[in-house]
Amino acid sequence: MEEHTLKVLEFDKIIAKLQNQTACALGREVAGAIYPTDNLEVARRRQQETSEARAILQYEGNIPLGGIEDIRPQVERAALGALLHPIELLAVQGTLCSARRLSQFLVKLREKYPLIGGLGAEIESFEHVETAIAEAINQAGEVVDSASPALSRVRSELRAAHSRLIERMNSFLQSRDYRTAIQEPVITIRNDRYCIPVKAEYRGRVSGIVHDTSASGATLFIEPSVVVDLGNRYKELVVREREEVEKVLADLSAQVGSVADRIKVALNVIGLIDCIVARAKLSIVQNATEPILNGEGYIDLRAARHPLLEGEVVPIDVALGKSFKALLITGPNTGGKTVSLKTIGLLSLMAAAGLHVPADPGTEIAVFEKIFADIGDEQSIEQSLSTFSSHMGNIVRITQNVTSNSLVLLDEIGAGTDPEEGAALAKAVLDYLLNCGAKIVATTHYGELKEFAYMREGIENASVEFDPETLRPTYRLMIGIPGSSNAFAIAGRLGLDKSIVDAAQSNLARRAETTDELIRRIEETHRVAVEQRKLAERSSSSAEALRRRYEEQLARLEAARDRVESKVRERAESIIEAYTRKLDRTLEQLAAQKKDSKRAQDLKKKAEKLVEQLERQVVEPAAKKQTREELLPKETVLDRGTRVRIAGVNQDGEIVEPPHDGKVVVLVGAMRVTVPISALRKPRGESEKNGLRDESSHSAIVLEKARTLSPELHLRGLRVEIGLEHVEKYLDDAMAAGVDQVRIIHGKGTGQMRDAVHNYLKTHPGVS
């Protein structure tokens, strides 16, 4: 991609915005080096990365990129054997720790976001280096005593030596022999030695080494002779401590240096991830979308906005590369022609760089091999020759390097010279570029080029809309309509005498008047068509939203119904299974105890009858859901007008579009719904004739029993025979309703009812 093109389209300003979204220096560096690619697959991968990162930010939370520093200089120095300072080692440790957290976060999302998750997996963990540094250096940047056994011993000795030294110095200060000689009873340090301030005139009374004097010379800083040996010992231990600290730092630095190359690889991946996340953040800020990329030179911008314009921006729709290869934009100055040109070029660069574009979904952009731009501001009359020369220089370079997969942007083509010669030259240049197969967007003031665009195959006129009432451009780009001359309308509106305007109009050739009138009619027709299309789109959008809501609600209802039926079926099956097991155990007990076989057989028949009843009421209806809500017979012809019912919907419908890809369109009331063929059922009328009932009624039997069953059964005042009948029926209802626990109240009395109920319950298969 030409540097000149990047400059005039202000791609560098987009990069600056991108860099402002990065979280660390590594990402900022990668963002600054982003370059539009001419490889379609590379561009598509970049777009997918940006989309994945945006989805993570919107649905998974912030991506943890904090705490990461550019530690490459420290790592490289460590690799060369340099000793890293504790603060530098802390920076290494913090960055490696943050990198590990970032990797863990992204790897967890790999199944859902494979590209970003895959990059996260490429970040190698150096936890052993992290741990070694964290255990040896505290957050204040100090090497701790436990960093090594030798350091721990030296520091222990150092503290003891320091205590002895200070104790002896304090003893000296408190001595009466030296009280008059001491300037001030304090201990001070001079040249790394502990000293006492002594008055100069008493120098002879204090034996020791003079390490310094005050500025006035009135005070001498003397290390008393009695502490010199202690001071020497203390200094020796200080040196040994420094040596041990350096050994610890050397070891840690060596550990970092041993994995330096691998750390730099991880840092490069982190920089790339940060840049991708920055692209996603910029997409959110600009309300941008992922464009559909192609390699056929086709552009279809939908409601595209220039990303560098602030405030309210009028979007443009642009199509190029299918029915026509060149677009010629005409219209008034400051009308937005150049902005439209730059928008097309800049969005093409952004798409190739992996950036989302500020346009509506469905926008399609080609990945071009080369993009050329000749865009420059108009200059004064004195500079017109240099302006023309500058334009021609750019056009010469373009014609020498253009390919069939190039996008060429030409602002005010042919300007800066005689209009006739400029127009003739512009036609020839456009012809040449079209013959090369390039895609072209050009702006012009020349009316002759409008006619050329009508006549020349492959070129389409376009214009920036102008409001004759306000005398201001609307900045809307209209494809297929050339810009008309608004000079007379503007002059008259501003107050120019009508006779002058009339005279100017009469000087125009008849052909020019006819052309402008034709253009005005086309503009009016276009405006009406646009309004009608917007009205239709709004109606279509409303119907589509209503259809989506209906289908979503249908899916939710079907899922809920399936869950309820499944639970009811499972519950019923478990009850029957439990009942059967208990029945078998009871029969075994009866046989073992040689009890009345007739009683056992009666009990078995009664239990089996209950099992059959439960199966009829609960299990079989739920298991035969598909047959209850009957499928369409195989011989049913699914054509327009066929009456059907959609599974789970309490209303019949009519097929209005025949099957396609396993789906049909059904009109239910006033709603068109697209459903799979497998969801079609017999219409309600036919199902009811066949004696089919709503599936919900079967489940309702069990649910109603559970709702109305009392948790207690009272037998007080009843005879034993009647009471046992009540107990039998009550337990049957409880098991059918799926109730696990009930209470039977028999009262006291003679105890006959109590004994009878207890004996009955012992033999009942449903009681444990």
C-alpha positions in Angstrom: 0.0 0.0 0.0 1.4 3.4 -1.0 2.6 5.7 1.9 1.1 8.6 -0.1 -2.3 6.9 0.0 -2.1 6.3 3.7 -1.2 9.9 4.3 -3.9 11.6 2.3 -6.6 9.3 3.6 -5.3 10.0 7.2 -4.9 6.4 8.1 -2.3 7.6 10.7 -5.0 9.3 12.7 -7.0 6.0 12.9 -3.8 4.3 14.1 -3.4 7.1 16.8 -7.0 6.4 17.9 -6.2 2.7 18.1 -3.1 3.3 20.1 -5.1 5.2 22.7 -7.2 2.1 23.3 -4.2 -0.1 24.1 -3.4 -1.2 27.7 0.4 -1.5 27.6 3.5 -0.3 25.7 3.7 -3.7 23.9 0.2 -3.4 22.4 0.8 0.3 21.5 3.9 -0.7 19.6 2.0 -3.5 17.7 -0.9 -1.1 17.0 1.5 1.5 15.6 2.9 -1.0 13.1 -0.5 -2.1 11.7 -0.6 -2.1 8.0 -3.4 -2.9 5.6 -2.9 -6.3 4.0 -3.6 -7.3 0.4 -4.2 -10.9 1.5 -7.9 -11.8 1.7 -7.5 -14.6 4.2 -5.2 -12.6 6.5 -7.7 -9.7 6.5 -10.6 -12.1 7.3 -8.6 -13.6 10.2 -7.9 -10.1 11.6 -11.6 -9.3 11.4 -12.6 -12.5 13.2 -10.0 -11.7 15.9 -11.5 -8.2 16.4 -15.1 -9.7 16.5 -14.1 -12.3 19.1 -12.4 -9.7 21.3 -15.4 -7.5 21.1 -17.7 -10.3 22.0 -15.5 -11.2 25.0 -15.6 -7.5 26.2 -19.4 -7.4 25.8 -20.4 -10.8 27.2 -17.5 -12.2 29.3 -16.1 -9.1 31.0 -12.8 -7.1 30.8 -9.8 -8.9 29.5 -7.0 -8.7 32.2 -4.3 -6.8 30.6 -3.2 -4.7 33.6 0.2 -5.0 35.3 2.0 -5.8 32.0 5.2 -3.8 31.4 7.7 -3.8 28.5 10.4 -5.8 30.3 12.3 -6.7 27.1 15.3 -4.4 28.0 15.7 -6.1 31.4 15.3 -9.6 29.9 17.9 -8.9 27.2 20.4 -7.5 29.7 19.8 -10.6 31.9 20.5 -12.8 28.9 23.9 -11.0 28.5 24.8 -11.8 32.1 24.0 -8.4 33.6 22.9 -8.0 37.3 19.3 -6.8 37.5 18.3 -4.3 40.2 15.6 -5.6 42.6 13.1 -3.1 41.2 13.8 -4.5 37.7 13.3 -8.0 38.9 10.0 -7.0 40.5 8.9 -5.6 37.1 9.8 -8.9 35.5 7.9 -10.9 38.2 4.8 -8.7 38.0 4.6 -8.9 34.2 5.1 -12.7 34.2 2.4 -13.1 36.8 0.0 -10.8 34.8 0.8 -12.7 31.6 -0.1 -16.0 33.3 -3.4 -14.7 34.5 -4.2 -13.4 31.0 -3.4 -16.8 29.5 -5.6 -18.6 32.0 -8.5 -16.2 31.3 -8.3 -16.7 27.5 -7.7 -20.4 27.5 -10.9 -20.9 29.5 -12.8 -19.2 26.6 -11.0 -21.1 23.8 -13.9 -23.3 22.8 -16.1 -20.3 22.4 -13.5 -17.9 21.0 -10.9 -20.1 19.3 -8.7 -17.4 17.8 -8.2 -15.3 20.9 -8.2 -18.4 23.1 -5.5 -19.9 20.9 -3.3 -16.9 21.3 -3.8 -17.1 25.1 -2.5 -20.7 24.9 0.7 -19.5 23.2 1.6 -17.4 26.3 4.1 -19.7 28.2 4.0 -19.7 32.0 7.2 -19.0 33.9 5.8 -19.6 37.4 9.1 -20.9 38.7 10.8 -17.6 37.9 7.9 -15.7 39.4 8.1 -17.7 42.6 11.8 -17.3 42.9 11.7 -13.5 42.6 8.6 -13.1 44.9 10.3 -15.2 47.6 13.5 -13.2 47.5 12.4 -9.6 47.0 9.5 -7.8 48.9 7.2 -5.2 47.3 9.5 -2.4 48.6 12.3 -3.7 46.4 14.4 -5.1 49.3 16.1 -8.5 49.3 14.6 -10.3 52.3 16.7 -12.2 54.9 15.3 -15.6 53.8 16.6 -15.1 50.2 19.6 -17.3 51.2 20.9 -19.0 54.3 24.2 -17.0 54.1 22.4 -13.7 53.8 20.3 -14.6 56.8 23.4 -15.4 59.0 25.2 -12.2 57.9 22.3 -10.0 58.7 21.9 -11.6 62.1 25.5 -10.8 62.8 25.1 -7.3 61.4 22.2 -6.5 63.7 24.2 -7.7 66.7 27.3 -5.7 65.7 25.2 -2.6 65.2 23.6 -3.0 68.6 27.0 -3.3 70.3 28.3 -0.2 68.4 25.4 2.0 69.2 25.4 0.9 72.9 29.2 1.8 73.2 28.6 5.2 71.5 25.7 6.0 73.9 27.9 5.1 76.8 30.6 7.5 75.6 28.0 10.3 75.2 26.8 9.8 78.8 30.3 9.9 80.2 30.9 12.9 82.5 34.5 13.1 81.3 33.4 14.3 77.9 30.2 16.2 78.6 31.8 19.7 78.2 33.7 18.6 75.1 30.6 17.3 73.2 28.9 19.9 71.0 25.6 18.0 71.0 24.8 14.5 72.5 23.9 12.8 69.2 25.3 10.1 67.1 25.9 11.0 63.5 27.4 9.3 60.4 30.3 10.7 58.4 32.0 8.8 55.6 30.0 5.7 56.6 31.4 5.8 60.2 29.6 6.5 63.4 30.8 9.8 64.9 30.2 12.3 67.8 30.2 16.1 67.3 33.0 17.5 69.4 33.8 21.2 70.0 37.0 22.1 68.1 38.7 23.6 71.2 38.3 20.3 73.0 39.9 18.2 70.3 42.8 17.1 72.6 40.4 15.7 75.2 38.7 13.2 72.8 40.9 10.4 71.5 39.7 9.2 68.1 39.6 9.7 64.3 38.3 13.0 62.8 36.1 12.1 59.8 34.7 15.6 59.0 34.3 19.2 60.2 31.4 21.6 60.2 31.3 24.5 57.7 32.3 27.0 60.4 35.1 24.7 61.7 33.7 24.9 65.2 32.7 21.3 65.3 34.7 18.2 64.6 33.1 14.8 63.9 35.2 12.2 65.7 34.9 8.5 65.8 36.1 7.7 69.4 39.0 5.3 69.7 37.0 3.0 72.0 34.5 2.2 69.1 36.9 2.0 66.2 37.2 -1.8 66.4 33.5 -2.2 66.7 33.0 0.2 63.7 35.5 -1.9 61.7 33.6 -5.1 62.4 30.3 -3.5 61.5 31.8 -2.3 58.2 33.1 -5.7 57.4 29.6 -7.2 57.9 28.0 -4.5 55.7 30.4 -5.5 52.9 29.6 -9.2 53.4 25.9 -8.4 53.4 26.2 -6.5 50.1 28.1 -9.5 48.6 25.4 -11.9 49.6 22.7 -9.7 48.2 24.5 -9.5 44.9 24.7 -13.3 44.9 20.9 -13.5 45.3 20.4 -10.9 42.5 22.9 -12.7 40.3 21.0 -16.0 40.7 17.6 -14.4 40.0 19.0 -12.5 37.0 20.5 -15.8 35.6 17.1 -17.5 35.9 15.5 -14.7 33.9 18.3 -14.8 31.3 18.0 -18.5 30.8 14.5 -18.1 29.5 14.9 -14.7 27.9 14.1 -15.8 24.3 10.9 -17.6 25.5 9.8 -14.6 27.6 10.2 -12.3 24.5 8.0 -14.7 22.5 5.3 -14.5 25.2 5.6 -10.7 25.3 5.1 -10.5 21.5 1.9 -12.6 21.8 0.7 -10.3 24.6 1.4 -7.2 22.5 -0.7 -8.8 19.7 -3.6 -9.6 22.0 -3.5 -6.1 23.5 -3.7 -4.7 19.9 -6.6 -7.0 19.0 -8.5 -5.9 22.2 -7.8 -2.3 21.3 -9.3 -2.9 17.9 -12.4 -4.3 19.6 -12.6 -1.3 22.0 -12.3 1.1 19.0 -15.1 -0.8 17.3 -17.3 -0.3 20.3 -16.5 3.4 20.6 -17.2 4.0 16.8 -20.3 1.8 16.8 -18.6 -0.1 14.0 -19.3 -3.6 12.6 -17.4 -6.4 11.0 -17.5 -6.0 7.2 -18.0 -8.9 4.8 -14.7 -9.1 2.9 -14.3 -10.3 -0.7 -11.6 -10.6 -3.3 -13.6 -9.6 -6.3 -13.3 -5.8 -6.0 -16.9 -5.3 -4.8 -17.8 -2.6 -2.4 -21.2 -2.1 -0.8 -21.2 0.4 2.0 -24.3 0.7 4.1 -24.8 3.9 6.1 -21.1 4.4 6.2 -19.7 7.3 8.3 -16.2 8.9 8.1 -14.5 7.7 11.3 -12.6 11.0 11.9 -15.6 13.4 11.7 -17.0 14.6 15.0 -20.6 15.3 15.9 -23.6 14.4 13.7 -22.3 12.6 10.5 -24.6 12.0 7.5 -24.1 8.4 6.5 -23.6 7.4 2.8 -24.6 4.3 0.8 -22.1 3.3 -1.9 -22.0 0.3 -4.3 -19.2 -0.3 -6.7 -17.7 -3.1 -8.6 -20.6 -5.2 -9.9 -22.9 -3.4 -12.4 -20.3 -0.6 -12.8 -16.6 -0.3 -12.1 -16.3 3.5 -11.8 -18.3 6.1 -9.8 -18.2 9.7 -10.9 -19.4 12.1 -8.1 -20.5 15.6 -9.0 -22.0 18.4 -6.9 -21.3 21.8 -5.3 -18.1 22.7 -3.4 -18.2 21.9 0.3 -21.0 19.5 -0.5 -19.3 16.4 0.7 -17.8 14.9 -2.5 -14.3 14.7 -1.0 -15.5 13.4 2.3 -17.4 10.6 0.4 -14.2 9.8 -1.5 -12.2 9.6 1.7 -14.8 7.6 3.4 -14.7 4.9 0.7 -10.9 4.8 0.8 -10.3 5.0 4.5 -12.9 2.2 5.3 -11.2 0.0 2.7 -7.9 0.5 4.5 -9.4 -0.1 7.9 -11.1 -3.3 6.7 -7.8 -4.7 5.3 -6.1 -3.8 8.6 -8.5 -5.9 10.6 -10.5 -2.9 12.0 -14.2 -2.8 12.1 -15.8 -0.1 10.0 -18.4 2.5 11.1 -21.2 1.3 8.9 -24.3 -0.8 9.2 -24.2 -4.7 9.3 -24.1 -6.2 5.8 -21.5 -3.8 4.6 -19.2 -5.5 2.1 -15.7 -4.3 1.2 -13.0 -5.7 -1.2 -9.5 -6.4 -0.1 -7.5 -4.7 -2.9 -4.0 -5.4 -3.9 -3.3 -1.6 -4.2 -5.2 1.6 -3.3 -4.2 4.8 -5.0 -5.4 8.3 -4.0 -4.9 11.7 -5.6 -6.6 14.0 -3.2 -5.6 17.6 -2.5 -7.2 20.9 -1.4 -7.8 23.5 -4.1 -5.2 26.2 -4.3 -5.1 29.8 -5.4 -5.0 31.0 -9.0 -1.3 31.8 -8.6 -0.7 28.2 -7.7 -2.9 26.6 -10.4 0.0 25.4 -12.5 1.7 23.7 -9.6 -1.7 22.2 -8.6 -2.1 20.7 -12.1 1.4 19.5 -12.1 0.9 17.9 -8.7 -2.2 16.1 -9.8 -0.6 14.9 -13.0 2.4 13.6 -11.1 0.1 11.5 -9.0 -1.9 10.3 -12.0 1.3 9.3 -13.9 2.4 7.2 -10.9 -1.0 5.6 -10.7 -1.2 4.7 -14.4 2.3 3.2 -14.2 1.5 0.9 -11.2 -2.3 0.2 -11.4 -3.5 -3.4 -11.5 -6.8 -5.1 -12.1 -7.2 -5.5 -8.3 -6.7 -1.8 -7.5 -8.9 0.9 -6.1 -8.2 4.4 -7.5 -9.6 7.6 -5.8 -9.3 10.8 -7.9 -10.4 14.1 -6.4 -11.3 16.8 -9.0 -9.9 14.9 -11.9 -8.6 17.2 -14.6 -8.8 20.3 -12.5 -6.2 23.1 -12.5 -6.1 23.7 -16.3 -8.3 24.7 -19.2 -11.7 23.1 -18.7 -11.9 21.6 -22.1 -8.4 20.1 -22.0 -8.9 19.0 -18.4 -12.2 17.2 -19.3 -10.6 15.6 -22.3 -7.7 14.4 -20.2 -10.0 13.2 -17.5 -12.0 11.0 -20.0 -8.8 9.5 -21.3 -7.5 8.7 -17.8 -10.8 7.1 -16.8 -10.8 5.1 -20.0 -7.3 3.8 -19.4 -8.0 2.8 -15.8 -11.2 1.1 -16.7 -9.4 -0.9 -19.4 -6.9 -2.0 -16.8 -9.7 -3.4 -14.7 -9.3 -1.0 -11.8 -12.2 0.2 -9.6 -12.5 4.0 -9.6 -14.2 6.7 -7.6 -13.7 10.2 -8.9 -15.1 13.7 -8.2 -15.4 16.5 -10.8 -17.0 19.8 -11.6 -17.0 19.2 -15.3 -20.5 18.9 -16.8 -19.0 17.2 -19.9 -17.9 14.3 -17.7 -21.5 13.7 -16.6 -22.5 13.0 -20.2 -19.4 10.8 -20.6 -20.5 8.7 -17.6 -23.9 8.2 -19.2 -22.3 7.1 -22.5 -19.4 5.1 -21.3 -20.1 1.5 -20.2 -18.9 0.7 -16.7 -19.2 4.3 -15.2 -22.1 5.4 -13.0 -23.0 9.0 -12.1 -23.5 10.0 -8.5 -24.0 13.3 -6.7 -24.2 14.9 -3.3 -27.7 16.0 -2.7 -28.4 19.8 -2.7 -31.4 21.4 -1.0 -32.6 24.3 -3.2 -34.7 25.7 -0.3 -31.9 26.1 2.2 -29.2 26.5 -0.5 -27.1 24.0 1.5 -25.9 20.5 0.7 -27.5 17.6 2.6 -24.3 15.5 2.3 -26.3 12.5 1.1 -24.7 10.6 -1.7 -27.2 9.7 -4.5 -26.0 6.9 -6.9 -27.3 7.2 -10.5 -28.0 10.9 -10.3 -25.4 13.5 -11.5 -25.2 16.8 -9.8 -27.1 19.6 -11.4 -26.1 23.2 -11.8 -27.3 25.2 -8.8 -25.5 28.5 -9.6 -28.7 30.3 -10.8 -30.8 29.2 -7.9 -28.1 30.3 -5.4 -27.6 33.6 -7.1 -31.3 34.4 -7.2 -31.8 33.3 -3.6 -28.9 35.6 -2.5 -30.6 38.6 -4.2 -29.0 38.9 -7.6 -31.2 41.0 -9.9 -33.6 38.7 -11.8 -32.8 40.3 -15.1 -29.2 39.3 -14.7 -30.1 35.8 -13.7 -32.5 35.6 -16.8 -29.7 36.9 -19.1 -27.3 34.3 -17.8 -29.8 31.5 -18.3 -30.5 32.6 -21.9 -26.8 32.4 -22.6 -26.8 28.7 -21.9 -27.2 26.4 -24.8 -30.6 24.6 -25.2 -28.9 21.3 -24.6 -27.5 22.4 -21.2 -31.0 23.6 -20.1 -32.5 20.3 -21.1 -29.9 18.3 -19.3 -30.3 20.2 -16.1 -34.1 19.9 -16.2 -33.7 16.2 -16.8 -31.4 15.9 -13.8 -33.8 17.8 -11.6 -36.6 15.4 -12.6 -34.5 12.4 -11.9 -33.6 13.9 -8.5 -37.2 14.4 -7.6 -38.1 10.8 -8.8 -35.2 9.5 -6.7 -36.3 11.4 -3.6 -39.9 9.9 -3.9 -38.5 6.4 -4.4 -36.2 6.7 -1.4 -39.2 7.8 0.8 -41.3 4.9 -0.4 -38.4 2.4 0.2 -37.9 3.7 3.7 -41.6 3.3 4.4 -41.5 -0.3 3.1 -38.4 -1.1 5.1 -40.0 0.2 8.3 -43.1 -2.0 7.6 -40.9 -5.0 6.8 -38.7 -4.4 9.8 -41.7 -4.3 12.1 -43.2 -7.5 10.7 -39.8 -9.2 10.9 -39.4 -8.3 14.5 -42.9 -9.5 15.3 -42.2 -12.8 13.5 -38.9 -13.3 15.4 -40.6 -12.6 18.8 -43.3 -15.1 17.9 -40.8 -17.8 16.9 -38.7 -17.2 20.0 -41.8 -17.4 22.2 -42.8 -20.6 20.4 -39.4 -22.2 21.1 -39.6 -21.2 24.8 -43.1 -22.7 25.1 -42.1 -26.0 23.4 -39.0 -26.3 25.7 -41.0 -25.6 28.8 -43.7 -28.1 27.8 -41.1 -30.8 27.1 -39.5 -30.2 30.5 -42.8 -30.5 32.3 -43.8 -33.6 30.5 -40.4 -35.2 31.1 -40.6 -34.5 34.8 -44.1 -35.9 35.1 -43.2 -39.0 33.2 -40.0 -39.6 35.2 -41.9 -39.1 38.4 -44.7 -41.5 37.5 -42.2 -44.2 36.3 -40.3 -43.9 39.6 -43.5 -44.3 41.6 -44.5 -47.4 39.7 -41.0 -48.8 40.0 -41.0 -48.2 43.8 -44.5 -49.7 44.1 -43.5 -52.8 42.2 -40.4 -53.4 44.3 -42.3 -53.0 47.5 -45.0 -55.4 46.2 -42.5 -58.0 45.4 -40.9 -57.7 48.9 -44.3 -58.0 50.6 -45.2 -61.1 48.7 -41.8 -62.7 49.6 -42.4 -61.8 53.2 -45.9 -63.3 53.1 -44.7 -66.5 51.5 -41.8 -66.8 54.0 -44.2 -66.3 56.9 -46.7 -68.8 55.3 -49.6 -66.3 55.7 -52.9 -66.5 54.1 -52.1 -67.1 50.4 -55.6 -65.9 49.4 -55.0 -62.6 51.1 -51.6 -62.2 49.3 -53.2 -62.9 45.9 -55.9 -60.3 46.6 -53.3 -57.8 47.6 -51.2 -58.5 44.5 -54.2 -58.1 42.1 -55.1 -54.8 43.8 -51.6 -53.5 43.4 -51.3 -54.5 39.8 -54.6 -52.8 39.1 -53.1 -49.6 40.5 -50.0 -50.0 38.4 -52.1 -50.3 35.3 -54.2 -47.3 36.2 -51.0 -45.1 36.7 -49.6 -46.3 33.4 -52.8 -45.4 31.6 -53.1 -42.0 33.2 -49.4 -40.8 33.2 -46.7 -42.9 31.5 -48.3 -43.9 28.3 -49.8 -40.4 27.4 -46.4 -38.7 28.0 -44.4 -41.3 26.1 -46.8 -41.2 23.2 -46.6 -37.4 22.8 -46.0 -37.6 19.1 -49.0 -39.8 18.5 -51.4 -37.7 20.7 -50.5 -34.6 18.7 -50.6 -36.5 15.4 -47.9 -36.1 12.8 -49.0 -35.4 9.3 -49.5 -38.5 7.2 -46.6 -39.3 4.9 -48.8 -38.9 1.9 -49.8 -35.3 2.8 -48.9 -32.9 0.0 -47.2 -29.8 1.5 -48.4 -27.2 -1.0 -49.9 -23.7 -0.8 -53.2 -23.8 1.0 -52.6 -27.1 2.9 -54.0 -26.8 6.5 -51.6 -27.7 9.2 -50.9 -27.2 12.9 -47.6 -26.2 14.4 -46.4 -28.4 17.3 -47.2 -26.6 20.6 -49.3 -23.9 19.1 -53.1 -23.8 19.9 -54.0 -22.6 16.4 -54.2 -24.0 12.9 -52.5 -22.4 10.0 -52.1 -22.6 6.2 -49.0 -23.2 4.2 -48.2 -20.1 2.0 -44.8 -21.2 0.6 -43.8 -24.7 -0.4 -41.0 -26.5 1.4 -37.4 -25.3 1.0 -34.3 -26.6 2.8 -36.5 -28.6 5.1 -38.7 -25.7 6.1 -42.1 -24.2 5.2 -43.7 -20.8 5.7 -47.1 -21.1 7.5 -49.7 -18.3 7.8 -51.1 -18.4 11.4 -53.7 -15.7 11.7 -52.0 -12.7 10.2 -48.5 -13.9 11.0 -46.1 -15.7 8.6 -43.9 -18.2 10.5 -41.0 -20.2 9.1 -40.9 -23.7 10.8 -39.2 -27.1 10.2 -41.4 -29.7 8.4 -40.9 -31.9 11.5 -42.9 -29.4 13.6 -46.0 -29.8 11.4 -49.0 -31.7 12.9 -52.5 -32.5 11.8 -54.8 -29.5 12.1 -56.9 -29.3 15.2 -60.2 -30.2 13.5 -58.9 -33.6 12.3 -57.2 -34.4 15.6 -60.4 -33.8 17.5 -62.4 -36.0 15.1 -60.0 -38.8 15.8 -60.6 -38.5 19.5 -57.2 -36.9 20.3 -56.9 -34.8 23.4 -54.5 -32.1 24.5 -51.5 -33.7 26.1 -51.7 -31.3 29.0 -54.9 -33.1 30.3 -52.9 -36.3 31.0 -50.4 -34.5 33.1 -53.2 -32.6 34.8 -54.6 -35.8 36.3 -51.5 -36.3 38.4 -51.1 -32.6 39.2 -54.8 -32.2 40.2 -54.6 -35.1 42.6 -51.5 -33.7 44.2 -53.2 -30.3 44.6 -56.5 -31.6 46.2 -55.2 -34.5 48.3 -55.4 -33.8 52.0 -52.1 -34.4 54.0 -54.1 -36.2 56.8 -56.8 -38.9 56.9 -59.1 -38.9 60.0 -60.6 -42.2 61.0 -62.1 -41.3 64.4 -65.7 -42.5 64.9 -65.6 -45.0 62.0 -66.0 -48.8 62.3 -62.9 -50.8 61.5 -64.2 -52.2 58.2 -65.2 -48.7 56.9 -61.9 -47.2 58.2 -59.7 -49.7 56.3 -61.6 -49.0 53.1 -60.9 -45.3 53.6 -57.2 -46.1 54.3 -56.9 -48.2 51.1 -58.4 -45.5 48.9 -56.4 -42.7 50.5 -53.1 -44.5 50.0 -54.0 -45.3 46.3 -54.7 -41.6 45.7 -51.5 -40.5 47.5 -49.3 -42.9 45.3 -51.1 -41.7 42.1 -50.4 -38.1 43.1 -46.7 -38.8 43.8 -47.0 -37.8 47.5 -44.2 -39.3 49.6 -45.6 -38.8 53.2 -49.1 -38.7 54.7 -50.6 -38.9 58.2 -53.4 -41.3 59.4 -55.2 -40.3 62.6 -57.1 -43.2 64.2 -57.8 -41.9 67.7 -57.5 -43.9 71.0 -60.8 -45.6 72.0 -60.5 -49.4 72.4 -57.4 -49.6 70.2 -59.1 -51.8 67.6 -58.8 -49.3 64.8 -55.2 -48.6 65.7 -54.3 -52.3 65.6 -56.2 -52.9 62.3 -54.5 -49.9 60.6 -51.1 -50.9 61.8 -51.5 -54.5 60.6 -52.8 -53.3 57.2 -50.0 -50.9 56.7 -47.4 -53.6 57.4 -48.7 -55.6 54.4 -49.2 -52.6 52.0 -46.5 -52.5 49.3 -46.5 -48.7 49.1 -45.7 -48.1 52.7 -42.2 -48.3 54.2 
